[in-house]
């Protein structure tokens, strides 16, 4: 299929802690995303899964994320009686809509200037936009189809079109192994967040119709669990962050 670009979400975020870095780009970390993974499940194109006589074709997968943070190793040392110290919150943003590349390609979505230190987790929320915050209302004005919907997937199952939607609203903590180490003279670095969408609709070893995982469907809970387990992050300096 043709890879779809991200929905105008590239942004530069300057961190609240530390003195940051100058315009030469030192200590810059970019965050990229890809929908690829589990190549053994895909025996045709990158967006096609064939398993047990069933064929799933993914045409488009979109995910809403917010509060994306890069957290230090042992960030509980920053806690105080007044709550979590700002030094532990590396960066965050309001709701953004990501179109996942489904052909294994990698697309940069964010970049930020990072304080020196060692970071062990990428945290974010898979977010169901509602009408209770100004940020959500602004997002929904542009994307009304995501009202109380955090993920939307479209495609065909055995040739029949489907639309999968979920109201999953959950905080995710993805370990960085090894941890990301940023020094005073660190070169620009890239982290890639991989979402293995080809595992979402495999339940008990069988490829299921995504429509059966919509709200109230027999596979709703199982697919939500698969989604939560499908994220991993890793340092990927081979990706230059220019896509």
VMD Tcl script that draws the C-alpha trace (Angstrom):
set ca {
  {0.00 0.00 0.00}
  {1.02 3.61 -0.27}
  {2.56 4.94 2.96}
  {0.58 7.81 4.46}
  {2.43 10.69 6.06}
  {1.89 11.90 9.58}
  {-0.93 14.39 10.04}
  {1.02 17.62 10.47}
  {2.39 16.72 13.88}
  {6.09 17.57 13.59}
  {6.97 19.99 16.35}
  {10.02 21.22 18.22}
  {9.65 20.99 21.99}
  {12.13 22.68 24.35}
  {12.41 21.01 27.74}
  {11.68 22.82 30.95}
  {14.66 21.40 32.83}
  {18.32 22.30 32.36}
  {19.83 24.84 30.00}
  {19.01 22.91 26.85}
  {21.36 23.30 23.91}
  {22.22 25.87 21.32}
  {21.00 26.22 17.74}
  {23.77 23.91 16.52}
  {21.49 20.97 17.39}
  {23.63 19.33 20.10}
  {21.62 17.10 22.46}
  {18.66 16.95 20.12}
  {16.56 13.77 20.26}
  {13.99 13.03 17.57}
  {11.10 10.61 18.05}
  {10.06 8.52 15.06}
  {7.29 5.98 14.60}
  {6.71 2.89 12.49}
  {3.90 0.36 12.23}
  {6.15 -2.49 11.13}
  {6.99 -5.65 13.03}
  {6.62 -9.42 13.28}
  {7.68 -10.13 9.67}
  {6.79 -13.82 10.09}
  {3.11 -12.86 10.11}
  {3.27 -10.92 6.86}
  {3.78 -13.11 3.83}
  {2.55 -10.61 1.26}
  {2.87 -6.83 1.33}
  {3.87 -5.01 4.52}
  {0.23 -4.21 5.26}
  {-1.11 -7.74 4.70}
  {-1.33 -10.59 7.21}
  {-2.15 -14.13 6.09}
  {-2.70 -16.70 8.82}
  {-4.74 -19.92 9.02}
  {-6.50 -19.33 5.72}
  {-7.60 -15.78 6.63}
  {-6.28 -12.59 5.04}
  {-6.17 -9.20 6.71}
  {-5.27 -6.11 4.69}
  {-4.63 -2.90 6.64}
  {-5.21 0.22 4.56}
  {-4.85 2.79 7.34}
  {-4.10 2.77 11.06}
  {-4.33 5.98 13.12}
  {-3.49 6.45 16.79}
  {-4.03 9.42 19.12}
  {-1.26 10.03 21.65}
  {-0.64 12.71 24.24}
  {1.64 13.47 27.21}
  {4.69 11.95 25.56}
  {7.55 12.00 28.06}
  {11.13 10.86 28.23}
  {11.93 9.93 31.84}
  {15.21 9.54 33.65}
  {16.43 6.29 35.12}
  {15.38 6.16 38.80}
  {13.10 9.17 38.32}
  {11.48 8.40 41.68}
  {14.50 10.19 43.17}
  {12.90 13.38 41.84}
  {9.70 12.90 43.84}
  {8.96 15.33 46.62}
  {6.19 15.90 49.13}
  {4.74 18.34 46.62}
  {4.61 15.74 43.85}
  {6.82 14.76 40.97}
  {9.63 17.18 40.22}
  {9.56 18.78 36.75}
  {13.06 17.41 36.10}
  {11.46 14.01 35.60}
  {9.12 15.18 32.84}
  {11.28 15.47 29.79}
  {8.68 16.65 27.31}
  {5.00 16.38 26.61}
  {2.40 17.56 24.11}
  {-1.34 17.73 23.65}
  {-3.24 15.20 21.53}
  {-1.60 14.37 18.21}
  {-2.91 12.08 15.48}
  {-0.40 9.65 14.01}
  {-0.85 7.82 10.72}
  {1.29 4.74 11.21}
  {3.54 3.76 8.30}
  {2.52 0.21 7.45}
  {5.31 -0.72 5.04}
  {8.12 -0.83 7.60}
  {9.27 2.72 6.91}
  {10.03 5.14 9.75}
  {8.67 8.68 10.01}
  {9.84 11.40 12.41}
  {7.04 13.00 14.43}
  {8.73 15.06 17.17}
  {12.08 16.53 18.07}
  {13.26 18.02 21.32}
  {16.32 19.42 23.06}
  {17.22 17.08 25.91}
  {19.05 17.82 29.15}
  {22.05 15.64 29.96}
  {21.35 12.44 31.85}
  {20.33 8.82 31.49}
  {16.79 8.04 30.38}
  {15.18 4.66 30.92}
  {11.57 5.05 29.77}
  {9.46 6.57 27.07}
  {6.02 7.32 28.50}
  {2.86 8.37 26.67}
  {-0.89 8.03 26.82}
  {-3.01 6.32 24.19}
  {-5.70 8.95 24.42}
  {-9.46 8.96 23.85}
  {-10.29 12.63 23.05}
  {-13.33 13.92 24.90}
  {-14.97 17.30 25.37}
  {-13.57 18.04 28.83}
  {-10.40 19.97 27.92}
  {-9.58 22.84 25.59}
  {-6.85 20.78 23.93}
  {-9.27 17.94 23.18}
  {-11.91 20.31 21.85}
  {-9.37 21.90 19.50}
  {-8.25 18.45 18.33}
  {-11.83 17.26 17.75}
  {-12.63 20.37 15.73}
  {-10.13 19.04 13.16}
  {-10.82 15.32 13.70}
  {-14.47 14.86 14.76}
  {-14.37 11.16 13.84}
  {-12.10 10.62 16.88}
  {-14.65 11.70 19.48}
  {-14.08 9.14 22.28}
  {-11.94 7.12 19.87}
  {-8.20 6.65 20.38}
  {-7.40 4.23 17.54}
  {-8.98 3.73 14.15}
  {-8.01 1.04 11.63}
  {-9.46 0.46 8.17}
  {-8.99 -2.35 5.70}
  {-10.46 -5.66 4.59}
  {-10.81 -9.07 6.21}
  {-11.14 -11.87 3.68}
  {-12.15 -9.21 1.17}
  {-14.88 -7.60 3.32}
  {-14.26 -3.96 4.39}
  {-14.05 -3.20 8.10}
  {-13.50 -0.22 10.40}
  {-12.04 -0.94 13.83}
  {-12.38 1.71 16.55}
  {-11.50 1.59 20.24}
  {-11.90 3.90 23.20}
  {-8.73 2.55 24.83}
  {-7.38 5.22 27.18}
  {-4.24 4.05 28.94}
  {-0.80 5.20 30.09}
  {2.06 3.32 28.48}
  {5.59 2.93 29.86}
  {8.09 1.56 27.36}
  {11.54 0.65 28.66}
  {14.61 1.83 26.74}
  {17.07 -1.07 26.63}
  {19.83 -0.05 26.85}
  {18.96 3.31 28.45}
  {19.44 6.47 26.41}
  {22.52 8.35 27.66}
  {22.75 12.05 26.79}
  {26.05 13.82 27.44}
  {27.00 17.46 27.16}
  {28.41 16.95 23.67}
  {25.89 14.37 22.46}
  {25.24 14.29 18.73}
  {21.61 14.39 17.52}
  {19.94 11.06 18.35}
  {16.79 9.30 17.22}
  {14.38 7.11 19.17}
  {11.98 4.94 17.20}
  {8.62 3.88 18.62}
  {7.56 0.65 16.92}
  {3.88 -0.32 16.95}
  {3.49 -3.92 15.83}
  {0.01 -3.54 14.32}
  {0.16 -7.00 12.73}
  {-0.25 -8.62 16.14}
  {-3.36 -6.66 17.12}
  {-5.88 -8.97 15.49}
  {-4.29 -12.34 16.32}
  {-6.22 -13.91 19.22}
  {-5.37 -17.38 20.56}
  {-3.21 -17.98 17.52}
  {-5.98 -17.17 15.04}
  {-6.40 -14.14 12.81}
  {-9.77 -12.59 13.71}
  {-12.08 -10.13 11.97}
  {-11.24 -6.70 13.44}
  {-14.93 -5.82 13.42}
  {-15.40 -8.41 16.19}
  {-13.16 -6.27 18.42}
  {-15.28 -3.12 18.22}
  {-17.05 -1.92 21.37}
  {-19.12 -4.76 22.81}
  {-17.59 -7.31 20.43}
  {-16.42 -10.73 21.51}
  {-12.75 -9.85 20.90}
  {-12.78 -6.30 22.26}
  {-10.78 -7.04 25.42}
  {-8.26 -9.34 23.75}
  {-7.43 -6.83 21.04}
  {-7.10 -4.00 23.58}
  {-4.55 -6.15 25.43}
  {-2.72 -6.83 22.15}
  {-2.56 -3.10 21.41}
  {-1.07 -2.34 24.84}
  {1.59 -5.02 24.31}
  {2.52 -3.92 20.79}
  {4.75 -0.91 21.60}
  {8.51 -0.92 21.89}
  {11.09 1.87 21.67}
  {14.76 1.79 20.79}
  {17.60 4.11 19.88}
  {18.00 4.14 16.11}
  {20.83 6.37 14.97}
  {20.63 4.85 11.47}
  {17.44 6.88 11.03}
  {18.51 10.49 10.53}
  {15.18 12.05 11.57}
  {14.71 13.94 8.29}
  {11.66 12.04 6.97}
}
mol new
graphics top color blue
foreach p $ca { graphics top sphere $p radius 0.5 }
foreach p [lrange $ca 0 end-1] q [lrange $ca 1 end] { graphics top cylinder $p $q radius 0.2 }
display resetview
